[in-house]
């Protein structure tokens, strides 16, 4: 069998030499060129078994050439490499039909292995890939660090699928931004993107919010109301903070994922669920499964493709680009433009960023609003970071918060999560029901399950307490 031929298109002579030698050592013959026109000439003559090309070429963008190359020779796999490492580049490469995308700098052995996989794919599955129109050049996610390159490569492979994705990462790392990118660059882009924060919805409202309800399904349900699954029909449903979903609601969600259909609260007829599910959590769901707080079968249904977002401290190389982006964003909103001294930027990179990208954005906005100077120095950054640390959520005293304040804070999150949508009908009674259950549970736990004593503490008739225990499905053995 003759040696496979690699068509190498690279404008940088040093890189061209290194890659050519590595491929030759691995048993490949290399035909090298420095331009898109040279690559096109080689391909039109029928030469080559695989292409390795840079994106930026002196005469044409390789990603503009790629669709024509795919039409000419649909069985010719193309490996794209680029120093312009953005999500858009990765997605454009995949959408144009590239076999794989390698961000520079890369290990040449990884490239050689990728070429080998491309050739194996060509031998085993010769087929043409459908042409996809190039995507909008907007940058939905900022960062070119090695940690983000892995995220981009994963996203590029996922946008053309309907696979369920579980995004994990600390708070403030951009999980919803990644979920939106999966939607905006995917085949459901023309459908709705519906986000729901599971942590912001009271326990007894979750099923009505997700699946909707029929008129008369419960007290206050004066009209039929579609839920999030119906609102996301044909698009993407993003279930944020899925780890905070109560166990009873997890059972309903699992049934929908297994059967592909749901029944509104108070309804009878199942409705087909044509949505892509993207879930996210800042919590370790595997640990929650071990602790019995999250259903194992639901975890595996959601964890089809796990995608971890790195915390900002693992991608400090991206901080200058993020700062510039947030300053520019502020200008678009009417804020004055600012910049940082080199020493100030070094200080930002040394900070641990417990709030991640969200914390960085908030800091940049404060700098733009509160300081008159155009260039922010290290002393200002030091003062702002110290203020942030002192006011961090970990230093707030939960014991100082009243029950009313806690409920108000919870309801604020709930209404923010709804956006412009109205809450489910009957919210008054259902919120009272939400507070009633933990109150009775904890009093029963305090009395060791003694209902007579619990009724006395609660100020309820014993028969009323028994009725409440049945209605709220409170299991007494846990208190014995």
C-alpha positions in Angstrom: 0.0 0.0 0.0 1.4 3.4 -0.9 2.1 6.1 1.7 -0.9 8.3 2.4 -0.5 11.9 1.1 -1.2 14.9 3.3 -1.8 18.2 1.7 -0.4 20.8 4.1 -1.3 24.4 3.7 0.5 26.8 6.1 1.8 30.3 5.5 4.4 30.2 8.3 7.5 28.5 7.0 8.7 27.4 10.4 5.4 25.7 11.3 5.3 24.2 7.9 8.7 22.6 8.4 8.0 21.2 11.8 4.6 19.7 10.8 6.0 18.3 7.6 8.9 16.5 9.4 6.5 15.1 12.1 4.2 13.7 9.4 7.1 12.3 7.4 8.4 10.5 10.5 5.0 8.9 10.9 4.9 7.5 7.4 3.1 10.2 5.4 4.1 11.9 2.2 3.6 15.6 2.4 2.7 18.1 -0.3 3.1 21.5 1.2 1.8 24.9 0.0 1.5 28.3 1.5 -1.7 29.5 -0.1 -5.3 28.6 -0.6 -4.9 28.7 -4.4 -2.0 26.3 -4.1 -4.2 23.9 -2.0 -7.0 24.2 -4.5 -4.7 23.4 -7.4 -3.5 20.2 -5.6 -7.0 19.1 -4.7 -8.4 19.7 -8.2 -5.7 17.4 -9.6 -6.9 14.7 -7.3 -3.9 14.7 -5.0 -3.9 14.0 -1.3 -5.7 11.7 1.1 -6.2 14.3 3.9 -5.8 18.1 4.2 -4.2 20.0 7.1 -4.6 23.7 6.7 -4.4 26.9 8.7 -7.4 29.2 8.7 -5.6 32.5 7.9 -4.0 32.2 4.5 -2.5 35.1 2.5 -5.0 34.9 -0.4 -8.2 33.5 1.3 -9.7 32.3 4.5 -9.5 28.5 4.5 -13.0 28.3 6.0 -14.4 30.1 2.9 -12.5 27.7 0.7 -13.6 24.6 2.7 -17.3 24.4 1.3 -16.0 24.4 -2.3 -13.4 21.8 -1.4 -16.1 19.7 0.1 -18.2 19.9 -3.0 -15.2 19.1 -5.2 -14.0 16.1 -3.1 -16.5 15.2 -0.4 -14.4 12.2 0.7 -11.3 14.3 1.5 -11.1 15.0 5.3 -9.8 18.4 6.3 -8.1 19.2 9.6 -8.2 22.9 10.5 -5.7 24.7 12.7 -5.8 28.3 13.9 -4.1 30.7 16.2 -7.4 32.8 16.3 -8.9 30.6 18.9 -12.5 31.7 19.4 -15.8 29.7 19.6 -16.8 31.2 16.3 -13.7 29.7 14.6 -14.3 26.3 16.1 -18.0 26.3 15.1 -17.4 27.6 11.6 -14.8 24.9 11.0 -17.1 22.2 12.2 -20.1 23.7 10.3 -18.1 23.9 7.1 -17.3 20.2 7.3 -13.9 20.1 8.9 -13.0 16.7 10.4 -11.4 18.4 13.4 -10.2 21.8 14.7 -6.8 22.3 16.5 -6.1 25.6 18.2 -2.5 26.8 18.1 -0.1 26.1 19.7 -0.6 22.4 19.6 1.5 19.2 20.1 2.5 17.9 16.7 1.9 14.4 17.9 -1.7 15.3 18.5 -1.9 16.6 14.9 -0.3 13.4 13.6 -2.8 11.3 15.6 -5.7 13.4 14.3 -4.5 12.9 10.7 -4.5 9.1 11.4 -8.1 9.2 12.7 -9.2 11.3 9.7 -7.7 8.7 7.3 -9.3 5.9 9.3 -12.7 7.6 9.1 -12.3 8.1 5.3 -11.6 4.4 4.8 -14.5 3.2 7.0 -17.1 5.8 6.4 -16.7 7.5 3.0 -19.5 10.1 2.8 -20.1 13.7 2.1 -21.1 16.1 4.8 -24.0 18.5 4.2 -23.0 22.1 3.6 -23.9 24.5 6.3 -24.0 28.2 5.9 -21.4 30.1 7.9 -22.4 31.4 11.3 -22.7 35.0 12.5 -19.3 36.4 13.5 -20.6 37.5 17.0 -18.4 36.4 19.9 -20.8 34.9 22.5 -18.0 33.7 24.7 -14.8 35.6 25.4 -11.5 33.8 25.9 -8.7 32.0 24.1 -7.0 30.2 27.0 -6.2 26.5 26.7 -9.0 25.7 29.2 -11.5 27.5 26.9 -10.2 25.8 23.8 -11.4 22.5 25.2 -14.8 24.0 25.8 -15.0 25.4 22.2 -14.0 22.1 20.7 -16.7 20.3 22.7 -19.3 22.9 21.7 -18.3 22.7 18.0 -19.1 18.9 18.1 -22.4 19.4 20.0 -24.1 22.2 18.1 -25.2 19.9 15.3 -26.8 17.4 17.6 -29.8 17.2 19.9 -27.9 15.4 22.7 -28.7 16.3 26.2 -25.9 18.3 27.8 -25.1 18.8 31.5 -23.0 21.9 32.1 -21.2 22.1 35.4 -19.1 24.8 36.9 -18.9 27.3 39.7 -21.4 30.1 40.0 -20.5 33.0 37.6 -18.6 30.9 35.1 -21.1 31.5 32.3 -23.2 28.3 32.2 -26.3 30.0 30.7 -24.0 31.8 28.1 -22.7 28.4 27.0 -26.3 27.0 26.9 -27.3 29.9 24.7 -24.3 29.3 22.4 -25.4 25.6 22.0 -28.8 26.9 21.0 -27.8 29.9 18.8 -25.3 27.9 16.8 -27.3 24.7 16.7 -30.0 23.3 14.4 -32.8 24.6 16.7 -31.6 28.2 16.5 -34.9 29.3 14.9 -36.8 27.9 17.8 -37.2 29.5 21.3 -34.6 29.4 24.0 -36.4 29.1 27.4 -34.4 29.3 30.6 -35.7 28.3 34.0 -33.8 28.6 37.3 -34.9 25.6 39.4 -33.5 27.2 42.6 -35.8 30.2 42.2 -39.1 28.3 42.0 -40.9 27.2 45.1 -41.2 23.4 45.5 -45.0 23.3 44.9 -44.8 25.5 41.8 -42.2 23.5 39.9 -44.5 21.1 38.1 -46.9 23.8 37.1 -44.0 25.9 35.8 -42.4 23.1 33.8 -45.5 21.3 32.5 -48.2 23.9 32.7 -51.7 23.4 34.3 -55.3 23.1 33.2 -58.1 25.4 34.4 -59.2 24.3 37.9 -56.2 22.1 38.5 -55.7 23.7 41.9 -56.9 26.6 43.9 -56.5 29.8 41.9 -55.9 28.1 38.5 -58.6 30.2 36.8 -57.3 29.5 33.3 -55.2 27.0 31.4 -51.5 28.0 31.3 -48.7 26.4 29.2 -45.5 25.5 31.0 -41.8 25.8 30.1 -41.8 22.6 28.0 -44.6 23.9 25.9 -43.0 27.3 25.6 -39.7 25.8 24.4 -41.4 23.7 21.7 -39.0 23.2 18.8 -36.2 24.9 20.7 -34.0 24.5 23.8 -35.1 24.2 27.4 -32.3 25.3 29.8 -32.8 23.9 33.3 -30.4 25.9 35.4 -29.4 24.8 38.9 -30.9 21.4 38.4 -29.3 20.2 41.6 -31.8 22.2 43.6 -34.8 20.4 42.1 -36.9 18.6 44.7 -36.9 14.8 44.5 -40.6 14.6 43.7 -40.3 16.9 40.8 -37.2 15.0 39.6 -39.5 11.9 39.2 -41.8 13.9 36.8 -38.9 15.2 34.8 -37.3 11.7 34.5 -40.6 10.4 33.1 -40.6 13.2 30.5 -37.1 12.4 29.4 -37.8 8.7 29.2 -41.1 8.9 27.4 -40.6 12.1 25.5 -44.0 13.5 26.6 -45.6 15.2 29.5 -49.0 15.8 31.1 -50.0 19.3 32.4 -51.0 19.5 36.1 -54.7 18.5 36.1 -54.6 17.2 32.6 -55.2 13.8 31.1 -53.8 13.8 27.6 -50.0 13.6 27.1 -48.3 16.2 25.0 -45.2 15.4 22.9 -42.1 17.2 24.1 -40.1 18.4 21.1 -37.3 20.2 23.0 -33.5 19.9 23.5 -32.6 19.7 27.2 -29.5 21.5 28.5 -29.1 21.4 32.2 -26.6 23.1 34.5 -25.5 23.0 38.1 -22.8 24.5 40.3 -23.2 21.5 42.7 -21.6 18.1 42.4 -24.5 16.0 41.2 -22.6 12.8 41.7 -22.2 13.6 45.4 -25.9 14.5 45.6 -26.7 11.1 44.1 -24.5 9.3 46.7 -26.3 11.3 49.5 -29.7 10.4 48.2 -30.6 14.0 47.3 -30.6 13.5 43.5 -32.0 10.6 41.5 -29.3 8.4 40.0 -31.4 7.5 36.9 -32.1 11.2 36.2 -28.5 12.0 36.6 -27.5 9.6 33.9 -30.3 10.8 31.7 -29.0 14.4 32.0 -25.3 13.5 31.9 -25.3 12.3 28.3 -22.6 14.8 27.5 -20.9 16.4 30.5 -19.3 19.8 29.9 -17.3 21.5 32.6 -16.7 25.2 32.5 -13.4 26.2 34.1 -13.3 28.8 36.9 -11.7 32.1 36.1 -8.7 31.3 38.2 -7.9 28.5 35.7 -8.1 30.8 32.7 -6.4 34.0 34.0 -4.9 34.5 30.5 -8.4 35.6 29.4 -8.8 38.3 32.0 -7.4 41.2 29.8 -9.8 40.3 26.9 -12.7 40.0 29.4 -11.9 43.4 30.9 -11.7 45.0 27.5 -15.0 43.4 26.5 -16.8 44.6 29.6 -15.4 48.1 29.3 -16.6 48.2 25.7 -20.0 46.8 26.8 -20.2 49.6 29.3 -19.5 52.2 26.6 -22.4 50.9 24.6 -24.6 51.4 27.6 -23.4 55.0 28.0 -20.6 54.5 30.6 -17.2 56.2 30.1 -14.4 54.1 28.7 -11.6 53.1 31.0 -8.4 51.2 30.8 -6.0 49.6 33.3 -2.3 50.0 34.0 -0.2 46.9 33.5 0.3 46.6 37.3 -3.5 46.8 37.8 -3.9 44.0 35.3 -1.3 41.9 37.1 -3.2 42.4 40.3 -6.4 41.2 38.7 -4.7 38.1 37.5 -3.4 37.3 41.0 -6.9 37.5 42.5 -8.7 34.2 43.2 -12.1 35.3 41.8 -14.6 33.3 43.9 -17.4 34.9 41.9 -15.7 34.1 38.6 -16.6 36.1 35.4 -19.7 37.6 36.9 -17.6 39.0 39.7 -15.1 40.4 37.2 -17.9 42.1 35.2 -19.4 43.7 38.3 -15.9 45.0 39.2 -15.4 46.5 35.7 -18.8 48.2 35.8 -18.0 49.7 39.2 -14.7 51.0 37.9 -16.4 52.7 34.9 -19.0 54.3 37.1 -17.2 55.3 40.3 -13.8 56.6 39.2 -13.1 59.7 37.2 -9.6 58.8 35.9 -9.4 57.3 32.5 -6.7 54.8 33.5 -7.2 52.7 36.6 -4.1 51.9 38.6 -3.2 49.1 41.0 -4.2 51.0 44.1 -7.8 51.3 43.0 -7.9 47.6 42.1 -6.5 46.7 45.5 -9.1 48.8 47.2 -12.0 47.4 45.2 -10.9 43.8 45.6 -10.7 44.3 49.4 -14.2 45.8 49.4 -15.5 42.9 47.4 -14.0 40.4 49.8 -15.4 42.2 52.9 -18.9 42.3 51.4 -18.8 38.7 50.0 -21.8 36.5 50.5 -19.8 34.1 52.7 -19.6 36.9 55.3 -23.3 37.5 55.5 -25.0 36.2 58.7 -28.0 34.0 57.8 -29.2 34.1 61.4 -29.7 37.9 61.2 -32.3 37.4 58.4 -35.9 37.2 59.3 -38.3 34.6 57.8 -40.1 37.4 56.0 -36.8 38.6 54.5 -35.8 35.1 53.5 -39.2 34.6 51.7 -38.9 38.0 50.0 -35.4 37.2 48.8 -36.7 33.8 47.5 -39.6 35.4 45.7 -37.3 38.1 44.2 -35.3 35.3 42.6 -38.4 33.6 41.4 -39.8 36.7 39.7 -36.4 37.5 38.1 -36.3 33.9 36.7 -39.8 34.4 35.2 -38.7 37.5 33.3 -41.7 39.0 31.5 -43.8 35.9 31.9 -46.5 36.0 34.6 -46.4 33.5 37.5 -48.6 30.4 37.5 -52.2 31.2 38.7 -52.8 30.4 42.4 -49.4 31.5 43.6 -50.8 32.8 46.9 -52.1 29.4 48.1 -49.1 27.5 46.7 -46.6 29.8 48.4 -48.4 29.2 51.7 -48.4 25.5 51.0 -44.6 25.8 50.3 -44.0 27.3 53.7 -46.5 25.0 55.5 -44.7 21.8 54.7 -41.2 22.5 56.2 -42.8 24.1 59.2 -44.9 21.0 60.1 -42.0 18.7 59.2 -39.7 20.5 61.6 -42.2 20.7 64.4 -42.9 17.0 64.1 -39.2 16.3 64.1 -38.8 18.4 67.3 -41.6 16.3 69.0 -40.2 13.0 67.7 -43.4 12.4 65.7 -45.7 13.1 68.6 -48.7 14.6 66.8 -50.6 15.7 69.8 -47.7 17.8 71.1 -46.9 19.1 67.5 -50.5 20.2 67.1 -50.3 22.1 70.4 -47.1 23.8 69.3 -48.5 24.7 66.0 -51.8 25.9 67.5 -53.8 23.5 65.3 -56.5 21.0 66.1 -55.1 17.4 66.0 -57.5 16.4 63.3 -56.4 19.4 61.2 -52.8 18.4 61.7 -53.5 14.8 60.5 -55.3 16.2 57.4 -52.3 18.5 56.7 -49.9 15.5 57.0 -52.0 13.6 54.5 -52.3 16.5 52.1 -48.6 17.4 52.2 -47.5 13.8 52.0 -45.4 14.1 55.1 -43.9 10.7 56.0 -43.9 10.2 59.7 -41.4 7.3 60.0 -38.6 9.7 59.4 -39.3 11.4 62.7 -39.5 8.2 64.8 
